[in-house]
Amino acid sequence: MGDYLRIQEMLKEGEAYAGVILGKNGEPDYHLVLLADEASEVSWPAAREWASALAGELPTRRELALLFANQRERFDRVWYWSSEPHETRPPLVWGQNFASGIQTVYGRPFRGHARAVRRIDVG
């Protein structure tokens, strides 16, 4: 409970705690925080720049799944960009539909929505 309270105290206005992402392949676990703002009708390059300007990043596919599970009410029922290009088709980028929960790919010029996140190490 102490770690949760510590994270709550670190949240900025409008941010929401999404939960813990478990590390893989020896990487550490971390807490995921959803930033307050949203971008609409942005290409993937524009979404990445937007998130960076907020001192955040686009979420990974795993993080989008956690956000769908724990913070769905903070998202419009539309498609959101992830930070992850498709493994074998780099012109395509993964994202998540917050109406259905399905993850799929679109081309980088597609005009989607974006949310930014930040990560706090489990300490």
N, C-alpha and C positions, 0 to 999 in steps of 0.2 A: 504494500500500500504506500510505503514511503516514496518509491520511485514514481508512482502515479501522481502523488501530490507534488513532487518536485517538478514533473513535467507540466502539470496544470499551472504552476507558478511561473513557468517559462513561456507560456503562451502569450502572444501579443493579441491586441484587440481584433476580434473577428476570426481568429484562428481556431481550429478544432483538432483535438487529439484523435487520431484514427486507430492507433493500436501499435502492437509490436510486430516487426518483420523479423522472422527468424533467419539467422545467417545460414549461408550455404557454403560448402567447400572450405570450411575454416574461417569464413568471414564472420565478424561479430554481429550479434543481434542489435537492432536499433528501433527507436520509437519514430513513428511517422506522424508528422503534423501537416494538416491541410491549411494552406494559406487562404486569406479571406477573399481575394479577388478572382475574377473569371474573365477570360478572353473569348470572344465570339467571332466566328467567320474568319479564322486565321489559318494560314498554311502552316506546315510543320516548322519550317525555318523561322517564321514569324512567332510561332508559339514558343519555341525555344528561347528566342531573344526576349520575349515578353516575360517569361518565367525568370530568366536571368536578371532582368531589370528589377524584379521584386526580391532579389537575393534568394531565389528558390530554383527549383528544377522541375521539369515535367516528371510525373511519376513513371516508374517502371510498370511492366505488365502485372507483376505480383502486387505492387502497391495499388494499382487500379482495382484489382480484385478485392483487396482489403478495404479500400474506400467504398466500393460497391456494397460490401457486406456491412460496414460500420458507419458510413456517413452518406448513404445514398440520398437522404433527404436534402442534402446541401448541393445536389447536382440537378440540373435540368435533365429531362428525359431525352437526351441527345447523345451524340458520339463525341468522345474526348480523346485527344492525342496522348500517347505514351512517349517515353524517351527512347524507345527501342525500335530501330529499323529491323525489317524482316531479315532473318539469318541468311537466306540464300537469294533473296531478291531485294537488294539494298535501296532501290527507288521507292519501295513500299515501307510503310511504318505502321506498327501495331497501335491499336487504340481500343477503347471499350465503349459500348453502347450502354448508357445508363437507364434505358427503358427496359431492355431485355437481359442485360448482363453479358451478352456475347462479345467476345474479343475477335477483331478482324483487322485486316490491313487496308490502307488507302494510300494512294500516291501522295508524295510530299506537297504538291500544289493544292490538294483538296482543302476546302475551307471548313475546318472543324472548330470545336471548342477546346479550351485548355484550362486546366487548373494547375497550380504550382504547389509543391510540397517542400518541406525541409525535414532533415533527419537529425535525430539526437541520439548519440551513442548510449547504449544501456550501460549505466555506470554503477 
